Amino acid sequence: MPNRMTAVRTNPTLNSTKDVSLNALTFEALWSAYPKFDPCRGHYQDQCAARLGVALRGCGIEGLSFRGVRCNADDPGHMLRAAEVAEWLHRRPFAGCPEAVSLMPGRWDTDAKGRTGIVFFDGYWHRDSDGPNVTTGNHIDLWNGSRLTMAGVTGTLATIGRFVLGRRSIGAGTALVTLICVIPTRYYSGKSIDSGRHGVGVLCSIGPRQFLGMDRN
């Protein structure tokens, strides 16, 4: 991973076909490649996009078609904005990535139980500049069917509080959630998020052992 360019010679046979073997992504590989600490040397309050970018690169997805903001403190520059990464994934930049699936706020983790993939939250956490009861901080993460990742002190506490101890007040996830690229044991197709803020959706969910075909992006 990534797959090398494959050249297929033409021939005079009408409607001829040739099978081409490709390496494919699994959720297990993506989960294993996810960093446990913030990888970017830049001083950013949240590095969820950078962490996901590192995991994708670890699986051979270089993000060459990503046109969003990157950090200049590292080479290659880390992706910085969760919403831009989600928008990029909505375009299904690698082979086999299905459409995003919308989930209902307040029960997204119940509806996504048993599915695996990349999940995006719009308006998930409280920025220092936000007013009371306002959350404008976005978040993008991996969902293993029962919980998010544990990266950094804040992420670990939020994950343990919500998914282990059942403290729904921690990282309540009442914002827009998109499961990006959902592929459980069978293909699950849904439409992308268009409901505005305070919804939930899942972008790109990949089954634990279900292979997702991919080309260099």
Backbone as JSON, one array per atom type, in Angstrom:
{
  "sequence": "MPNRMTAVRTNPTLNSTKDVSLNALTFEALWSAYPKFDPCRGHYQDQCAARLGVALRGCGIEGLSFRGVRCNADDPGHMLRAAEVAEWLHRRPFAGCPEAVSLMPGRWDTDAKGRTGIVFFDGYWHRDSDGPNVTTGNHIDLWNGSRLTMAGVTGTLATIGRFVLGRRSIGAGTALVTLICVIPTRYYSGKSIDSGRHGVGVLCSIGPRQFLGMDRN",
  "N": [[0.85, -1.17, 0.0], [0.68, 2.22, -0.9], [-1.02, 1.11, -3.92], [0.91, 0.06, -6.68], [1.32, 1.48, -9.97], [-0.5, -0.11, -12.52], [0.01, -1.62, -15.59], [-1.74, -2.52, -18.44], [-1.67, -4.4, -21.27], [-2.99, -3.76, -24.51], [-5.08, -5.74, -26.7], [-6.16, -7.68, -29.57], [-8.6, -8.88, -29.0], [-12.07, -8.77, -28.77], [-13.94, -7.1, -26.25], [-12.36, -8.07, -24.17], [-11.1, -8.93, -20.91], [-9.18, -8.25, -17.9], [-8.01, -9.42, -14.86], [-7.04, -7.56, -12.02], [-5.04, -7.41, -9.22], [-5.32, -5.74, -6.14], [-3.96, -4.06, -3.3], [-5.71, -3.57, -0.24], [-7.59, -1.54, 2.08], [-8.14, -2.1, 5.55], [-10.21, -1.73, 8.46], [-8.99, -2.49, 10.81], [-6.27, -2.12, 10.25], [-6.22, 0.65, 9.94], [-7.03, 1.51, 12.49], [-4.91, 0.51, 14.02], [-2.84, 2.05, 13.06], [-3.35, 4.53, 14.04], [-2.22, 7.38, 15.74], [-1.16, 7.74, 19.18], [-0.58, 10.08, 20.38], [-0.47, 13.68, 19.95], [0.63, 14.49, 16.74], [1.58, 16.75, 15.43], [3.86, 19.44, 15.39], [3.1, 22.02, 15.56], [1.36, 24.49, 17.51], [-1.57, 23.69, 18.23], [-4.95, 23.69, 19.31], [-6.57, 21.47, 18.98], [-5.84, 18.39, 17.52], [-7.06, 16.45, 15.97], [-7.57, 16.09, 13.23], [-4.99, 16.0, 12.21], [-4.04, 13.68, 13.47], [-5.7, 11.73, 12.3], [-4.87, 11.99, 9.65], [-2.24, 11.03, 9.85], [-2.76, 8.35, 10.47], [-4.06, 7.54, 8.11], [-2.0, 7.92, 6.24], [-0.25, 6.02, 7.23], [-1.48, 3.78, 6.32], [-1.1, 3.93, 3.67], [-2.54, 5.87, 2.3], [-2.0, 8.78, 0.93], [-3.18, 11.27, 0.73], [-2.99, 13.04, -1.42], [-4.78, 14.42, -2.98], [-6.0, 16.13, -1.27], [-6.91, 19.4, -0.5], [-7.05, 21.16, 1.56], [-6.2, 23.2, 4.5], [-2.9, 22.91, 5.74], [-0.35, 22.08, 8.18], [2.64, 23.9, 8.48], [4.77, 23.25, 10.0], [5.7, 20.71, 9.91], [6.83, 18.04, 7.77], [5.58, 15.58, 5.7], [3.12, 18.25, 5.49], [0.76, 18.32, 8.1], [-2.74, 17.58, 7.96], [-5.16, 19.91, 9.09], [-7.78, 20.89, 9.69], [-10.76, 19.58, 10.79], [-13.28, 19.7, 9.51], [-12.57, 20.2, 6.86], [-11.19, 17.89, 6.21], [-13.28, 16.07, 6.46], [-14.95, 16.99, 4.41], [-13.32, 16.44, 2.22], [-13.24, 13.61, 2.39], [-15.9, 13.13, 1.92], [-15.98, 13.38, -0.79], [-15.13, 10.98, -1.59], [-12.34, 9.97, -1.98], [-10.76, 7.73, -2.47], [-10.69, 4.47, -3.97], [-13.62, 2.49, -3.66], [-14.74, 3.71, -1.45], [-17.71, 4.32, 0.14], [-20.83, 6.27, 0.09], [-21.48, 8.88, 2.5], [-23.12, 8.44, 5.7], [-25.94, 9.58, 7.4], [-26.68, 10.24, 10.81], [-28.82, 10.32, 13.71], [-28.83, 13.0, 16.06], [-27.93, 12.66, 19.52], [-28.42, 9.95, 19.64], [-26.6, 8.78, 18.08], [-24.38, 7.11, 18.64], [-25.61, 4.79, 19.43], [-26.98, 4.03, 17.09], [-24.8, 3.65, 15.45], [-23.55, 1.53, 16.53], [-21.62, -1.38, 16.37], [-20.83, -0.89, 13.78], [-17.99, 0.21, 11.91], [-15.53, 2.77, 11.35], [-14.71, 6.05, 10.02], [-15.56, 8.92, 11.77], [-17.29, 12.03, 11.84], [-17.8, 15.02, 13.65], [-19.74, 17.86, 13.84], [-19.5, 20.87, 15.42], [-18.79, 19.96, 18.08], [-17.2, 20.31, 20.4], [-16.39, 22.69, 23.01], [-15.07, 25.79, 22.31], [-12.65, 28.19, 23.54], [-13.5, 30.7, 22.81], [-16.2, 30.46, 22.49], [-19.61, 31.14, 23.38], [-21.84, 30.72, 26.27], [-23.22, 27.45, 26.43], [-22.66, 26.95, 23.78], [-21.15, 25.28, 21.11], [-18.6, 25.13, 18.91], [-16.44, 23.76, 18.03], [-15.1, 21.39, 15.84], [-14.8, 17.82, 15.23], [-13.0, 14.92, 14.24], [-12.7, 11.42, 13.94], [-11.9, 7.95, 14.72], [-14.14, 5.21, 14.8], [-14.78, 2.31, 16.46], [-16.93, 0.64, 16.53], [-17.89, 0.54, 19.07], [-16.65, 2.52, 20.57], [-14.78, 5.66, 20.52], [-11.4, 6.67, 19.6], [-8.57, 6.74, 21.9], [-6.75, 9.28, 22.42], [-4.35, 11.41, 23.6], [-4.79, 13.37, 26.65], [-7.31, 14.68, 27.02], [-8.94, 13.47, 25.04], [-8.83, 10.8, 25.85], [-10.02, 10.88, 28.43], [-12.59, 11.78, 27.73], [-13.49, 9.68, 26.09], [-13.38, 7.44, 27.83], [-15.13, 8.36, 29.81], [-17.58, 8.65, 28.41], [-18.04, 6.24, 26.9], [-17.2, 4.11, 28.43], [-17.76, 4.55, 31.18], [-20.26, 5.57, 30.9], [-20.92, 8.24, 31.15], [-22.67, 10.53, 29.82], [-22.56, 13.23, 29.7], [-20.02, 13.94, 29.16], [-18.33, 14.86, 26.38], [-20.73, 14.84, 24.78], [-21.74, 14.64, 22.2], [-23.89, 15.77, 20.73], [-23.91, 17.12, 18.45], [-23.63, 17.6, 14.85], [-23.01, 14.58, 13.29], [-21.14, 12.55, 11.19], [-20.8, 9.51, 9.68], [-18.2, 8.45, 7.96], [-17.81, 6.63, 5.12], [-18.9, 3.82, 5.46], [-18.56, 0.43, 5.92], [-19.75, -2.35, 6.82], [-20.3, -5.84, 7.51], [-21.79, -6.22, 5.29], [-22.38, -4.11, 2.46], [-23.34, -0.84, 3.32], [-25.33, 1.67, 2.37], [-25.81, 5.11, 2.33], [-27.12, 8.51, 2.4], [-25.31, 11.61, 2.09], [-24.45, 14.02, 4.65], [-26.64, 16.75, 5.0], [-28.06, 18.27, 6.62], [-27.4, 20.43, 8.15], [-26.22, 22.09, 11.16], [-25.93, 20.38, 14.32], [-26.67, 17.68, 13.91], [-26.08, 14.18, 13.25], [-23.6, 12.18, 11.7], [-22.06, 9.54, 9.78], [-18.98, 9.04, 8.37], [-17.48, 7.12, 6.02], [-17.24, 4.2, 6.97], [-15.58, 1.28, 7.83], [-15.58, -2.18, 7.65], [-14.34, -4.51, 10.12], [-12.86, -6.68, 9.06], [-13.47, -6.44, 6.49], [-12.52, -5.81, 3.24], [-11.42, -2.83, 1.7], [-11.24, -1.56, -1.37], [-8.66, 0.36, -2.95], [-7.07, 3.16, -4.48], [-4.14, 5.06, -5.33], [-4.31, 8.31, -4.05]],
  "CA": [[0.0, 0.0, 0.0], [-0.37, 2.22, -1.91], [-0.83, 0.21, -5.04], [1.72, 0.54, -7.78], [0.61, 1.6, -11.23], [-0.61, -1.36, -13.26], [-0.1, -1.43, -17.04], [-2.39, -3.65, -19.11], [-1.5, -4.3, -22.72], [-4.17, -3.97, -25.34], [-5.02, -6.91, -27.57], [-7.21, -7.62, -30.6], [-9.8, -9.63, -28.61], [-13.19, -7.89, -28.44], [-14.5, -7.19, -24.89], [-11.5, -8.86, -23.29], [-10.93, -8.39, -19.57], [-8.02, -8.73, -17.16], [-8.12, -9.24, -13.41], [-5.93, -6.85, -11.42], [-5.07, -7.53, -7.76], [-4.96, -4.5, -5.45], [-3.96, -4.04, -1.84], [-6.92, -2.92, 0.22], [-7.58, -1.04, 3.45], [-9.05, -2.65, 6.55], [-10.32, -0.87, 9.62], [-7.98, -2.91, 11.79], [-5.01, -1.46, 9.91], [-6.38, 2.08, 10.21], [-7.05, 1.66, 13.94], [-3.56, 0.24, 14.52], [-1.95, 3.12, 12.62], [-3.76, 5.8, 14.65], [-1.23, 7.77, 16.77], [-1.68, 7.91, 20.54], [-0.26, 11.44, 20.83], [-0.56, 14.68, 18.89], [1.82, 14.37, 15.92], [1.99, 18.01, 14.82], [4.66, 20.3, 16.27], [2.43, 23.3, 15.69], [0.6, 24.61, 18.75], [-2.99, 23.73, 17.89], [-5.76, 23.23, 20.43], [-7.07, 20.12, 18.69], [-5.09, 17.82, 16.4], [-7.73, 15.23, 15.52], [-7.38, 15.94, 11.78], [-3.6, 15.59, 12.01], [-3.92, 12.28, 13.87], [-6.32, 10.89, 11.28], [-4.0, 12.02, 8.49], [-1.12, 10.13, 10.12], [-3.28, 6.99, 10.34], [-4.29, 7.28, 6.69], [-0.69, 7.75, 5.59], [0.29, 4.75, 7.67], [-2.12, 2.73, 5.52], [-0.8, 4.15, 2.27], [-3.35, 6.92, 1.69], [-1.15, 9.95, 1.1], [-3.95, 12.5, 0.74], [-2.45, 13.95, -2.43], [-5.86, 15.23, -3.54], [-6.52, 17.01, -0.22], [-6.54, 20.79, -0.78], [-7.31, 21.98, 2.74], [-5.08, 23.8, 5.22], [-1.94, 22.0, 6.36], [0.63, 22.69, 9.08], [3.94, 24.06, 7.86], [5.83, 22.9, 10.95], [6.14, 19.34, 9.66], [6.85, 17.59, 6.38], [4.59, 16.38, 4.97], [2.27, 19.04, 6.36], [-0.41, 17.62, 8.63], [-4.07, 18.15, 7.8], [-5.44, 20.63, 10.32], [-9.17, 21.2, 9.98], [-11.6, 18.39, 10.7], [-14.34, 19.89, 8.52], [-11.98, 20.08, 5.53], [-10.91, 16.46, 6.0], [-14.58, 15.43, 6.23], [-15.39, 17.37, 3.06], [-12.49, 15.66, 1.29], [-13.7, 12.23, 2.43], [-17.21, 13.1, 1.28], [-15.75, 13.23, -2.24], [-14.75, 9.58, -1.77], [-11.09, 10.13, -2.73], [-10.08, 6.48, -2.81], [-11.6, 3.48, -4.54], [-14.41, 1.68, -2.75], [-15.3, 4.48, -0.34], [-19.13, 4.58, -0.14], [-21.37, 7.56, 0.49], [-21.61, 9.1, 3.95], [-24.39, 8.05, 6.31], [-26.39, 10.52, 8.43], [-27.22, 9.64, 12.03], [-29.59, 11.26, 14.51], [-28.15, 13.47, 17.27], [-28.42, 12.1, 20.77], [-28.44, 8.48, 19.62], [-25.72, 8.35, 16.99], [-23.53, 5.99, 19.04], [-26.46, 3.59, 19.42], [-27.23, 3.66, 15.7], [-23.54, 3.25, 14.82], [-22.98, 0.39, 17.27], [-21.31, -2.53, 15.53], [-20.21, -0.44, 12.54], [-16.67, 0.78, 12.14], [-15.13, 3.71, 10.32], [-14.3, 7.41, 10.37], [-16.75, 9.67, 12.15], [-17.08, 13.48, 11.92], [-18.74, 15.74, 14.49], [-19.77, 19.29, 13.58], [-19.93, 21.55, 16.64], [-18.72, 18.9, 19.09], [-16.57, 20.72, 21.65], [-16.48, 24.11, 23.36], [-13.86, 26.6, 22.18], [-12.54, 29.26, 24.53], [-14.21, 31.88, 22.31], [-17.64, 30.18, 22.41], [-20.46, 31.6, 24.47], [-22.46, 29.65, 27.07], [-24.03, 26.45, 25.72], [-22.33, 26.99, 22.35], [-19.99, 24.44, 20.76], [-18.26, 25.3, 17.49], [-15.28, 22.95, 17.7], [-15.38, 20.16, 15.11], [-13.97, 16.68, 15.6], [-13.03, 13.76, 13.35], [-12.12, 10.36, 14.75], [-12.23, 6.59, 14.33], [-15.17, 4.56, 15.61], [-14.53, 0.87, 16.31], [-18.17, -0.09, 16.74], [-18.36, 0.76, 20.44], [-16.05, 3.72, 21.16], [-13.81, 6.42, 19.75], [-10.01, 6.42, 19.98], [-8.07, 7.39, 23.1], [-5.53, 9.98, 22.04], [-4.18, 12.57, 24.44], [-5.49, 13.33, 27.94], [-8.71, 15.05, 26.87], [-9.64, 12.44, 24.28], [-8.93, 9.59, 26.66], [-11.01, 11.1, 29.47], [-13.91, 11.84, 27.11], [-13.86, 8.34, 25.63], [-13.66, 6.61, 29.0], [-16.33, 8.86, 30.47], [-18.81, 8.43, 27.64], [-18.28, 4.9, 26.38], [-16.88, 3.1, 29.44], [-18.49, 4.83, 32.41], [-21.62, 5.97, 30.58], [-21.14, 9.65, 31.5], [-23.01, 11.13, 28.54], [-22.27, 14.66, 29.72], [-18.65, 14.14, 28.67], [-18.32, 14.65, 24.94], [-22.06, 14.3, 24.59], [-21.95, 14.29, 20.81], [-25.21, 16.16, 20.25], [-23.72, 17.89, 17.23], [-23.71, 16.89, 13.58], [-22.06, 13.49, 13.2], [-21.2, 11.89, 9.9], [-19.96, 8.32, 9.58], [-17.65, 8.47, 6.62], [-17.32, 5.39, 4.51], [-19.32, 2.7, 6.3], [-18.58, -0.88, 5.27], [-19.8, -3.46, 7.76], [-20.19, -7.14, 6.84], [-22.34, -6.01, 3.96], [-22.35, -2.68, 2.14], [-24.42, -0.01, 3.83], [-25.28, 2.9, 1.59], [-26.69, 6.16, 2.83], [-26.8, 9.77, 1.75], [-24.39, 12.43, 2.87], [-25.04, 15.0, 5.55], [-27.02, 18.04, 4.44], [-29.07, 18.76, 7.55], [-26.92, 21.56, 8.93], [-25.6, 21.81, 12.45], [-26.64, 19.61, 15.34], [-27.11, 16.37, 13.45], [-24.99, 13.23, 13.41], [-23.41, 11.41, 10.49], [-20.89, 8.68, 9.81], [-18.28, 9.09, 7.11], [-16.47, 6.11, 5.69], [-17.12, 3.13, 7.95], [-14.94, 0.12, 7.22], [-15.73, -3.38, 8.46], [-13.07, -4.94, 10.72], [-12.11, -7.54, 8.16], [-13.97, -6.22, 5.14], [-11.51, -5.08, 2.51], [-11.86, -1.65, 0.97], [-10.32, -1.33, -2.48], [-8.12, 1.7, -2.87], [-5.99, 3.52, -5.37], [-3.37, 6.2, -4.81], [-5.16, 9.49, -4.2]],
  "C": [[0.9, 1.24, 0.0], [-0.06, 1.28, -3.06], [0.04, 0.86, -6.11], [0.86, 0.63, -9.04], [0.64, 0.27, -11.98], [-0.82, -1.06, -14.73], [-0.69, -2.69, -17.65], [-2.27, -3.45, -20.61], [-2.82, -4.52, -23.44], [-3.97, -5.21, -26.2], [-6.18, -6.86, -28.55], [-8.51, -8.33, -30.23], [-10.9, -8.68, -28.15], [-13.7, -8.17, -27.02], [-13.66, -8.05, -23.95], [-11.35, -8.16, -21.94], [-9.67, -8.96, -18.94], [-8.23, -8.44, -15.69], [-6.86, -8.57, -12.88], [-6.07, -6.94, -9.9], [-4.58, -6.23, -7.13], [-4.89, -4.74, -3.95], [-5.17, -3.24, -1.38], [-6.8, -2.54, 1.69], [-8.54, -1.83, 4.32], [-9.11, -1.69, 7.73], [-9.28, -1.22, 10.67], [-6.65, -2.22, 11.53], [-5.08, 0.03, 10.23], [-6.35, 2.35, 11.71], [-5.65, 1.48, 14.52], [-2.6, 1.37, 14.18], [-2.27, 4.46, 13.28], [-2.8, 6.16, 15.78], [-1.89, 8.02, 18.12], [-1.42, 9.31, 21.08], [-0.37, 12.39, 19.64], [0.72, 14.68, 18.06], [2.39, 15.69, 15.42], [2.74, 18.88, 15.82], [4.06, 21.69, 16.42], [1.56, 23.32, 16.94], [-0.89, 24.8, 18.41], [-3.79, 23.09, 19.02], [-6.25, 21.8, 20.23], [-6.37, 19.59, 17.45], [-5.74, 16.53, 15.87], [-7.54, 15.01, 14.03], [-5.97, 15.46, 11.47], [-3.42, 14.12, 12.37], [-4.53, 11.35, 12.83], [-5.46, 10.84, 10.02], [-2.81, 11.09, 8.64], [-1.57, 8.67, 9.96], [-3.51, 6.61, 8.89], [-2.98, 7.07, 5.95], [-0.05, 6.43, 5.98], [-0.3, 3.57, 6.92], [-1.94, 2.96, 4.03], [-1.63, 5.2, 1.57], [-2.65, 8.25, 1.95], [-1.93, 11.26, 1.17], [-3.47, 13.51, -0.28], [-3.53, 14.85, -3.02], [-6.47, 16.17, -2.51], [-6.0, 18.43, -0.45], [-6.81, 21.71, 0.4], [-6.03, 22.5, 3.37], [-4.2, 22.72, 5.84], [-0.99, 22.78, 7.27], [1.98, 22.76, 8.38], [5.09, 23.67, 8.77], [6.39, 21.52, 10.7], [6.12, 19.05, 8.16], [6.64, 16.08, 6.35], [3.66, 17.11, 5.92], [1.03, 18.29, 6.8], [-1.7, 18.34, 8.24], [-4.48, 18.77, 9.13], [-6.91, 20.76, 10.68], [-10.06, 20.0, 9.73], [-12.66, 18.52, 9.62], [-13.8, 19.74, 7.11], [-11.64, 18.63, 5.21], [-12.22, 15.72, 5.71], [-15.1, 15.74, 4.84], [-14.62, 16.59, 2.0], [-12.95, 14.21, 1.24], [-15.09, 12.08, 1.83], [-17.08, 12.92, -0.23], [-15.28, 11.83, -2.59], [-13.45, 9.48, -2.58], [-10.32, 8.86, -3.01], [-11.11, 5.42, -3.19], [-12.32, 2.69, -3.46], [-15.03, 2.43, -1.6], [-16.76, 4.82, -0.64], [-19.57, 5.95, 0.33], [-21.48, 7.64, 2.02], [-23.01, 8.74, 4.42], [-24.74, 9.04, 7.42], [-26.99, 9.76, 9.61], [-27.91, 10.72, 12.85], [-28.79, 11.7, 15.73], [-28.77, 12.86, 18.51], [-28.43, 10.59, 20.82], [-27.51, 7.93, 18.55], [-24.89, 7.14, 17.37], [-24.31, 4.69, 19.12], [-26.68, 3.1, 18.0], [-25.96, 3.16, 15.01], [-22.91, 2.04, 15.5], [-22.79, -0.8, 16.33], [-20.73, -2.17, 14.19], [-18.85, 0.16, 12.88], [-16.32, 1.75, 11.03], [-14.65, 5.03, 10.87], [-15.55, 8.21, 10.67], [-16.4, 11.15, 12.33], [-18.19, 14.12, 12.73], [-18.63, 17.23, 14.17], [-20.31, 20.0, 14.82], [-19.93, 20.63, 17.84], [-18.17, 19.38, 20.43], [-16.55, 22.23, 21.78], [-15.13, 24.8, 23.21], [-13.85, 27.68, 23.26], [-13.33, 30.49, 24.12], [-15.72, 31.67, 22.23], [-18.38, 30.73, 23.62], [-21.03, 30.43, 25.25], [-23.33, 28.74, 26.2], [-23.83, 26.49, 24.21], [-21.1, 26.12, 22.12], [-19.74, 24.57, 19.27], [-17.06, 24.46, 17.08], [-15.67, 21.64, 17.01], [-14.43, 19.04, 15.54], [-14.11, 15.57, 14.57], [-12.21, 12.65, 14.01], [-12.42, 9.01, 14.11], [-13.24, 6.02, 15.31], [-15.05, 3.05, 15.39], [-15.77, 0.01, 16.53], [-18.74, 0.09, 18.13], [-17.77, 2.01, 21.09], [-15.14, 4.42, 20.16], [-12.4, 6.06, 20.21], [-9.7, 7.09, 21.32], [-6.73, 8.01, 22.76], [-5.42, 11.26, 22.86], [-5.03, 12.47, 25.71], [-6.97, 13.6, 27.77], [-9.5, 13.97, 26.15], [-9.83, 11.17, 25.07], [-10.0, 9.73, 27.73], [-12.42, 11.12, 28.89], [-14.39, 10.47, 26.68], [-14.21, 7.43, 26.79], [-14.96, 7.05, 29.67], [-17.6, 8.5, 29.73], [-19.07, 6.97, 27.35], [-17.94, 3.78, 27.37], [-17.71, 3.3, 30.7], [-19.93, 5.28, 32.16], [-21.94, 7.39, 30.97], [-21.42, 10.42, 30.22], [-22.8, 12.63, 28.53], [-20.87, 14.96, 29.22], [-18.63, 13.84, 27.19], [-19.66, 14.13, 24.47], [-22.39, 13.98, 23.14], [-23.34, 14.62, 20.31], [-25.11, 16.96, 18.97], [-23.85, 16.99, 16.01], [-22.63, 15.82, 13.51], [-22.22, 12.79, 11.87], [-20.28, 10.69, 9.93], [-19.49, 8.23, 8.15], [-17.29, 7.06, 6.21], [-17.63, 4.17, 5.36], [-19.34, 1.4, 5.52], [-18.58, -1.96, 6.34], [-19.7, -4.77, 7.0], [-20.84, -7.11, 5.47], [-22.33, -4.51, 3.71], [-23.57, -1.98, 2.71], [-24.32, 1.32, 3.11], [-26.26, 3.9, 2.16], [-26.35, 7.46, 2.15], [-26.01, 10.65, 2.69], [-25.16, 13.45, 3.7], [-25.42, 16.27, 4.79], [-28.0, 18.74, 5.38], [-28.62, 19.95, 8.38], [-26.38, 21.14, 10.28], [-26.53, 20.99, 13.34], [-27.35, 18.39, 14.77], [-25.94, 15.43, 13.64], [-24.84, 12.46, 12.12], [-22.14, 10.61, 10.57], [-20.25, 8.66, 8.45], [-17.34, 7.9, 7.01], [-16.27, 5.06, 6.76], [-16.62, 1.87, 7.28], [-15.06, -1.08, 8.15], [-14.39, -3.88, 8.95], [-12.22, -5.8, 9.79], [-12.6, -7.42, 6.72], [-12.94, -5.37, 4.4], [-12.13, -3.94, 1.73], [-10.85, -1.37, -0.12], [-9.88, 0.12, -2.53], [-7.09, 1.94, -3.95], [-5.27, 4.72, -4.78], [-4.15, 7.46, -5.07], [-4.33, 10.76, -4.16]]
}
